Amino acid sequence: MGFSYNTDTATAVNRDYVRFSIDDKVEDYGPLPSGVNFTDDELDMIIELEGSWQRAVAACFEALHAAWAKHVSWTADGMSISQSHVADEYRMLAEKQRKAYGGVPGATARARSVIKVDGYSQDIASDEVT
């Protein structure tokens, strides 16, 4: 069963944009290894830290890259299994999203400490000031 979209609040709408963009739309059939979905709380936190749903998509792709990179390739008795291509795809998607919408790769993990450069701006991240 898929998630239903919620337009009650801006937070829910942004979460739904992220969920749709990272193909995390079917409950118990998520993009994380073993079919795990991102929780609503995780997505809300990522959106808040990144400052926009577009950057949150990049951060989710980075998280997916890290999660899938743990799954190694191996060969035994003439049979090989490789999941490294999944991690590589998520890395490529993260780079593309960051190039389009900015932000610092891995910023969610480091939790940018400076958002308000002038003490008044709430919508300008420190890496966007020229």
C-alpha positions as a printed Julia matrix, in Angstrom:
130×3 Matrix{Float64}:
  0.0     0.0    0.0
  1.31    3.43  -0.9
  1.48    6.45   1.33
 -1.34    8.95   0.96
 -0.37   12.52   0.27
 -1.18   15.13   2.88
 -1.76   18.78   1.96
 -2.78   19.97   5.43
  0.52   21.7    6.26
  3.58   22.96   4.41
  5.68   20.45   6.34
  3.55   17.56   5.11
  3.61   18.84   1.52
  7.42   19.16   1.57
  7.73   15.66   3.06
  5.51   14.32   0.3
  7.65   16.04  -2.37
 10.75   14.37  -0.9
  9.06   10.99  -0.58
  7.87   11.16  -4.2
 11.27   12.31  -5.51
 13.25    9.54  -3.83
 10.66    6.88  -4.76
  9.74    6.16  -1.14
  6.04    5.85  -1.92
  5.12    2.3   -0.89
  4.98    1.36   2.78
  7.32   -1.51   3.7
  8.86   -1.33   0.22
 11.17    1.64   0.68
 14.45    2.56  -1.0
 16.63    1.69   2.0
 18.18   -1.78   2.16
 15.73   -4.48   3.24
 12.86   -2.35   1.91
 12.83    0.07   4.83
 11.15    3.47   4.39
 12.35    6.8    5.75
 10.16    7.79   8.7
  8.19   11.03   8.64
 10.31   12.32  11.53
 13.53   11.58   9.63
 12.28   13.38   6.52
 11.04   16.36   8.55
 14.43   16.65  10.27
 16.31   16.44   6.96
 14.07   19.09   5.38
 14.59   21.39   8.36
 18.37   20.94   8.33
 18.68   21.34   4.57
 16.31   24.31   4.33
 14.31   23.13   1.3
 12.69   19.96   0.06
 14.96   19.99  -3.01
 18.09   19.93  -0.86
 16.47   17.33   1.37
 16.13   15.1   -1.7
 19.89   15.39  -2.23
 20.52   14.57   1.43
 18.27   11.5    1.18
 20.13   10.33  -1.91
 23.39   10.78   0.06
 21.94    8.75   2.93
 20.8     6.06   0.5
 24.28    5.98  -1.06
 25.83    5.45   2.38
 23.3     2.76   3.3
 23.77    0.81   0.08
 27.56    1.24   0.07
 27.67   -1.05   3.1
 26.47   -3.92   0.94
 29.61   -5.29  -0.62
 30.11   -7.28  -3.77
 31.35  -10.85  -3.44
 32.15  -13.89  -5.54
 32.07  -17.52  -4.49
 32.01  -20.77  -6.46
 31.68  -18.97  -9.76
 28.71  -16.88  -8.66
 28.95  -13.17  -7.95
 26.61  -10.7   -6.33
 27.07   -6.96  -6.64
 24.99   -4.21  -5.13
 27.6    -1.5   -5.6
 25.75   -0.23  -8.68
 22.82    0.77  -6.42
 25.1     2.89  -4.23
 26.71    4.41  -7.34
 23.3     5.39  -8.73
 22.33    7.15  -5.51
 25.68    8.97  -5.43
 25.1    10.17  -9.0
 21.54   11.3   -8.17
 22.78   13.16  -5.07
 25.47   14.96  -7.08
 22.94   15.94  -9.75
 20.48   17.25  -7.15
 23.21   19.21  -5.32
 24.37   20.72  -8.61
 20.82   21.83  -9.41
 19.81   23.09  -5.94
 23.02   23.79  -4.06
 23.94   22.87  -0.57
 26.91   21.06   0.83
 27.19   17.3    0.31
 26.75   15.65   3.69
 25.43   18.86   5.25
 22.65   16.98   7.01
 25.15   14.73   8.73
 27.2    17.74   9.86
 24.1    19.87  10.57
 25.12   23.28   9.3
 25.65   25.48  12.3
 25.16   28.86  10.62
 21.96   29.68   8.78
 21.32   33.31   9.71
 24.32   35.2    8.39
 23.1    38.69   9.2
 21.0    37.76  12.21
 17.79   38.59  10.35
 17.58   36.35   7.29
 15.63   33.16   7.8
 15.62   32.05   4.2
 19.26   32.48   3.18
 21.74   29.76   4.09
 25.32   30.74   4.85
 26.63   29.05   1.71
 24.31   31.17  -0.48
 25.57   34.59   0.61
 27.6    36.38  -2.02
